[in-house]
Amino acid sequence: MHDPDKTVAIICGASQWPHLNRFAGDAAFRNTAKGVEQYLAGRAGMGLAASNILNLFDSTISAVEHFDRIRAFLLGHMDRLHSRDGRGMLVLVAYIGHGAFFEGQRFYCLLLRETHEPAPVESSMRVTVLAHTLRSTAPRSARIVILDSCFAGHAANDFQGAVEEVAAAKVDEIVEQEARLDRRARESAGQIERILGYDSASGVALLCASSSRDPARLAGKGSFTLFGRALIDVLEVGDRHRPGPMSLRQICGLIAARLESIRDAPAPQVHSPEQDGGRDLADAPLFPNPAGPPRPLPGVERRRRQRQLTRAAVAVAVLAAVGISTGGGARFAGHDPGYLRGHCGTEITTLISVGAECIGLTDGSFDLFQPVDRDEAVENRIRSVENTIAAQNRLAEQRHREHPDRPYVTLVDLEALTAPEGGTAAGLTAERESLEGLAVAQNLQLDAEEAGAPLIRVLIGNAGRDMQSGPRLAAQIADSARKDPSIVGVIGLNLSNQATKNTVAVLNDARIPTVATTLSFDYLADWIPLFVQVAPQDRSEAATAAGFAAQLGTSKRVRIYYSGDPNDLYSANLRDDAAYWFEKFGFTVQTTAFTPAGQGTDAQQPRPGDRLIGDAAAAGADNCSIDGIAFFAARGVPDFGTFLDGVASCGGTDATVIGGDDVTRHVADPAARYRTPSVPYYFMSFTPVPETDPEPGPARDFHARLNTLFPFEKDGQRSLDGHAALTFDATQVYVAAVTQLHRNGREISAAALSRQITKLGSFQGVTGTFDYGDANRPNVPRHKPVTVMRVRHGDVDPEIQAYCGELPGRRRSPEPWCPPDADENPPTPPR
């Protein structure tokens, strides 16, 4: 019996040939292809996920591009299944259309929509090339080719041709070199396959609509092909006389019996040009038999259920069943502790151990969050979010199978999910909330009833502490996107530092757009074309902070504290912008660098003329018995908490503390927030928080859906920091761009989306109005709101203290002191 997870299908052919007058088109070809696809995806049929089907029928791409797409498709699934040579995979190829000979019977070709004179051979799908592509890409796979075309039986000769044998010889040479490495893997995997009740066969078998001398026929103009109609009937009805799954030879016999009464109907044929160890693939019971007993649970589903139990179950139940291939050769994880250590104790090749961290990608079924300490309540909330995303991923695949016309895209949420040193067990709350926003957006699309509403699959990526493994993971994403075209973009990126800049640069070089949620560094959008942000820039934040401070009536003296770490682009940038705007509002400015947690003083590089005071606690204590403004332009976790400890150490201060937007990460952690209740402070936020009775609109709808999906967010201690809303809006940028491309009939790809996003114009999100119409900076929203919030006694005041920017629907207007040129100043220096 086939395993749906390890079965992939490719549909080729055409219903018309506009460049070849002697070959007539007909809807019967298209109807047959549609029927085959429905059988492959249907629950009563093969039950394949949409991502396991490559449908190139009636495609206008060239023959060469057909082969490139087929190869990339197979390689992508081989990588997903950890199979370097295709072992264990069942590859189904169906061609529906015209078959013809060119150049005096020399070449048997399958005609494509773009086949044309004067080069019909080169612009067709030559069967010899198709055979070579399948064999050289996945040599150990089981390959079943169904040809619904004239003279289809001739293809058996091409699958045994010289080109195929040369390719096979090269592949066999490589495989033999690896034999000693993976012999144990094959033996153990074979034992598991036998236990689960099916054989991992390989080789090639062909089911042909006609012999090498006979043309194929239509059942009727505009209906189906004669062979196709019989094939679909047999697959849908089954064989009531022989219980159990059906073989290809059995299906051929049933088709022949159906066509027997039709005069001059061509007789179908089965050929097995390549057999594995004398086993004929045509006799393998691989196809469901609707008339027989229910099929057993596939082995992959059993392994999936085991994978959900514990990480130990993954290692024991799954690793014992599969051999894993990597770029360095075959590995059998079940007998290689070193492999497990290198992949976070799992068989998942997309996860990599880097020191004590687990770096890589997951669909939500593996927990990538790595807090500094363990807390059961915190972990339960994280797992709730990850489990929701994993479940919604499965539902998105199902919806796409049911509605294949709906666009289906994959977004990667890439963040630093390893907590900074010195934080609390809840130090990754902001990152968890970001995922919640993505889950809400995914859920909204699942509920959408519009025919063209996009469906979203989500991958979660951990780029390591401070994004240090981001460039490596970006390269992994780029490689995955080449194999899986549904991967169209990246969101997230929660730190503006040198590692993040390098990460975005790698994605940009791969033509993969990035829509950042909280990044506000002024120059990424100027330096990297495919970088888009939903947050305002540091310059706007600094202008709002300085304008607000000027209205407080305090001394016109400000001390700006920032990180001396030369890799922290955000902190140095916000220091520069704050100094510029506080001076414009009449403040005397003093700028002071401190040493962030986990670093030494000798590594710090403060701006020329600035003093270096010590750690964040020393910076906080610097405000004892001093009035004016203390503006914190550094990291919220863990340094802002340490800064507040320093302020509290001297019994308080007359200074007014204002934190930059990264302080929202501190605010998101209740334990950190309540640690210093004696020190009140303001903080900058990029999200207007929900009011007690918000006006109808995106914000109220978003929070209602958020509370439904994650009831724990109704906790009275929720931070109102806005990370979930920002990620929701970042996802909506992609949704809007995908919708527009689909509506205009254009192909949806990463490159197309990167162009479309900057053409979105204006739309209303949860966190404000998005207007990407600026000619100078089209990847940054204009006049995005920046709000000022307040924390007293550890509690977040839900009332907005002030805001600048455009925020439609609010009863309160922006402050009259908001600088109109906040989006432009200070100007960007030369790169």
Secondary structure, 3 states (H helix, E strand, C coil): CCCHHHEEEEEEECCCCCCCCCCCCCHHHHHHHHHHHHHHHCCCCCCCCHHHEEECCCCCCCHHHHHHHHHHHHHHHHHHCCCCCCCCCEEEEEEECCEEEECCCCEEEECCCCCCCCCCCCCCEEHHHHHHHHHHHCCCCEEEEEEECCCHHHHHHHCCCHHHHHHHHHHHHHHHHHHHHHHHHHHHHHHHHHHHCCCCCCEEEEEECCCCCCCCCECCCCCCEHHHHHHHHHHHHCCCCCCCCECHHHHHHHHHHHHCCCCCCCCCEEEEEEEECCECHHHCCCECCCCCCCCCCCHHHHHHHHHCCCHHHHHHHHCCCCCEEECCEEECHHHCHHHHHHCCCCCCCCEEEECCEEEEEECCCCCCCECCCCCHHHHHHHHHHHHHHHHHHHHHHHHHHHCCCCCEEEEEEEECCECCCCCCCCCCHHHHHHHHHHHHHHHHHHHCCCCCCCEEEEEEEECCHHHCCHHHHHHHHHHHHHHCCCEEEEEECCCCCHHHHHHHHHHHHCCCCEEECCCCCCCHHHHCCCEEECCCCHHHHHHHHHHHHHCCCCCCEEEEEEECCCCCHHHHHHHHHHHHHHHHCCCEEEEEEEECCCCCHHHCCCCCCCEEEEEHHHHHHCCCCCCCEEEECCCHHHHHHHHHHHHHCCCCCCCEEEECCCHHHHHCCHHHHCCCCCCCEEEEECCCCCCCCCCCCHHHHHHHHHHHHCHHHHCCCCCCCCHHHHHHHHHHHHHHHHHHHHHCCCCCCHHHHHHHHCCCCEEEECCEEEECCCCCCCCCCCCCCEEEEEEECCEEEEEEEEEECCCCCCCCCCCCCCCCCCCCCCCCCCC
